[in-house]
Amino acid sequence: MSDTIDETLEKWKEKTEGIELPVNFKILGCKGTIVTGEDGKRHIELECKTKSHRDEAAAIFEEEIILRVNPKVVLEELAPEPVTER
């Protein structure tokens, strides 16, 4: 018999306890940071290279965002994007 999603998540939590997940990521020419406020709530802040990068990221977040649980996903630091002058 297969586990329920809650049982699977609990097992994953036990396996990953103590592992510090990254708090920075890159998306669409923007650097994202997960920030914890004084109230203990977390949110995402994006710093973008251009207004068009910011607008594109905002449009995607507003249109639709899909969140999936995949315990097999590889979490690794991404190489910095090369800086290009425009």
C-alpha positions as CSV (number, residue, x, y, z in Angstrom):
1,M,0.0,0.0,0.0
2,S,1.4,3.5,-0.8
3,D,1.8,6.2,1.7
4,T,-0.4,9.3,1.9
5,I,1.1,12.6,0.9
6,D,1.2,13.6,4.6
7,E,3.2,10.4,5.4
8,T,5.5,11.0,2.5
9,L,6.2,14.6,3.5
10,E,6.8,13.6,7.1
11,K,9.4,11.0,6.0
12,W,11.0,13.6,3.8
13,K,11.1,16.0,6.7
14,E,12.8,13.4,8.8
15,K,15.4,12.7,6.1
16,T,16.2,16.4,5.4
17,E,16.1,17.7,9.0
18,G,19.2,19.7,9.7
19,I,19.9,20.4,6.0
20,E,19.9,24.1,5.3
21,L,18.1,24.9,2.1
22,P,19.3,27.8,-0.1
23,V,17.6,31.2,0.5
24,N,18.8,32.7,-2.8
25,F,17.8,31.8,-6.4
26,K,17.8,33.4,-9.9
27,I,14.9,33.7,-12.2
28,L,14.4,35.7,-15.4
29,G,17.4,38.0,-14.8
30,C,16.4,38.6,-11.2
31,K,18.0,37.5,-8.0
32,G,15.5,36.1,-5.5
33,T,15.9,36.0,-1.8
34,I,13.7,34.4,0.8
35,V,13.4,36.9,3.7
36,T,12.0,36.3,7.2
37,G,10.3,39.4,8.6
38,E,10.2,40.5,12.2
39,D,6.8,38.8,12.6
40,G,8.4,35.5,11.6
41,K,6.6,35.3,8.2
42,R,8.7,34.6,5.1
43,H,8.3,36.2,1.7
44,I,10.3,36.4,-1.5
45,E,12.1,39.6,-2.7
46,L,13.4,40.0,-6.2
47,E,16.1,42.3,-7.4
48,C,16.1,42.6,-11.2
49,K,18.6,43.9,-13.6
50,T,16.0,45.8,-15.7
51,K,12.4,46.9,-15.4
52,S,11.6,44.5,-18.2
53,H,13.0,41.6,-16.2
54,R,11.0,42.8,-13.2
55,D,7.8,43.1,-15.2
56,E,8.2,39.7,-16.8
57,A,8.7,38.0,-13.4
58,A,5.8,39.9,-11.9
59,A,3.5,38.9,-14.8
60,I,4.4,35.3,-14.5
61,F,3.8,35.3,-10.7
62,E,0.5,37.1,-11.2
63,E,-0.7,34.8,-14.1
64,E,0.1,31.4,-12.6
65,I,2.6,29.7,-10.4
66,I,2.7,26.0,-9.9
67,L,4.3,24.5,-6.8
68,R,5.3,20.8,-6.8
69,V,6.8,18.6,-4.2
70,N,9.7,16.5,-5.7
71,P,12.0,14.9,-3.2
72,K,14.4,13.9,-6.0
73,V,15.1,17.4,-7.2
74,V,18.7,18.4,-7.2
75,L,19.4,21.6,-5.3
76,E,22.7,23.1,-6.3
77,E,24.1,26.6,-6.5
78,L,23.8,28.1,-9.9
79,A,26.8,29.7,-11.6
80,P,26.4,33.5,-11.7
81,E,25.0,34.9,-14.9
82,P,27.5,36.8,-17.0
83,V,27.0,40.6,-16.9
84,T,26.1,42.1,-20.2
85,E,26.1,45.7,-21.0
86,R,23.2,47.1,-23.0
